[in-house]
Amino acid sequence: MKKILFAAFLLSLLGTGAELLLLEHTQDAWQLIPVILIGLALVAFSWFAATGSKVSQQVLRGVMLFFIVSGILGFALHYKGNMEFEMEMYPSMKGTKLIWETLKGATPVLAPGSMAATGLLGWAYTMK
């Protein structure tokens, strides 16, 4: 099971990191947060995988908590940006129509969930 978690976590880190860089998700400080977290996670993950020490475990878990928070924050930022766009384009739109169009907007609202999922994978990997 540990090897599967290792592989899934590493693939998630590398895949999400590559996707963010390909999408040029580096335009401002907010967009850099997941990119920086992925870099930190790769360092912490390597340290924990190599040593298994209690300190490296705690550091990796701390970074994973930030992953989960960044996923929630990313959802909120993507949702807010899409809603602002919809409101600008269609000022009279309200209710469930506005929510639905916001969720379907140009910025993928659910994509930051991959950060939260990766955080959970990383946390699971640190379990003995």
ZIVEN-V287156 format. One record per residue. N is the residue number from 1. PHI is phi as a letter, one per 30 degrees, with the letter a starting at -180 (NA if undefined). NEAR is the number of other C-alpha atoms within 12 Angstrom. Layout:
N_PHI_NEAR, N_PHI_NEAR
This chain:
1_NA_13, 2_d_17, 3_d_13, 4_d_15, 5_d_25, 6_e_25, 7_d_20, 8_d_23, 9_d_35, 10_d_28, 11_d_21, 12_d_29, 13_d_39, 14_d_23, 15_d_20, 16_d_33, 17_d_32, 18_d_18, 19_d_21, 20_d_27, 21_d_19, 22_d_12, 23_d_16, 24_h_14, 25_d_23, 26_b_18, 27_d_13, 28_b_11, 29_d_11, 30_d_19, 31_d_24, 32_d_21, 33_e_27, 34_d_41, 35_d_33, 36_d_25, 37_d_35, 38_d_38, 39_d_23, 40_d_24, 41_d_39, 42_d_30, 43_d_21, 44_d_32, 45_d_38, 46_d_24, 47_d_21, 48_d_26, 49_d_26, 50_d_13, 51_c_14, 52_i_20, 53_d_18, 54_d_17, 55_d_16, 56_d_23, 57_d_29, 58_d_22, 59_d_26, 60_d_39, 61_d_29, 62_d_24, 63_d_35, 64_d_36, 65_d_26, 66_d_30, 67_d_37, 68_d_28, 69_d_26, 70_d_33, 71_d_31, 72_d_25, 73_d_25, 74_d_31, 75_e_26, 76_d_24, 77_d_24, 78_d_29, 79_d_29, 80_d_24, 81_d_23, 82_d_28, 83_d_31, 84_e_23, 85_d_22, 86_d_26, 87_d_21, 88_d_14, 89_d_15, 90_b_16, 91_e_12, 92_d_11, 93_d_19, 94_b_15, 95_i_12, 96_d_10, 97_d_16, 98_d_25, 99_d_20, 100_d_17, 101_d_27, 102_d_33, 103_d_27, 104_d_21, 105_d_23, 106_d_19, 107_d_26, 108_d_24, 109_d_28, 110_d_25, 111_e_28, 112_d_34, 113_e_26, 114_d_33, 115_d_39, 116_d_33, 117_d_28, 118_d_43, 119_d_39, 120_d_30, 121_d_34, 122_d_43, 123_d_32, 124_d_24, 125_d_29, 126_d_35, 127_d_19, 128_c_12
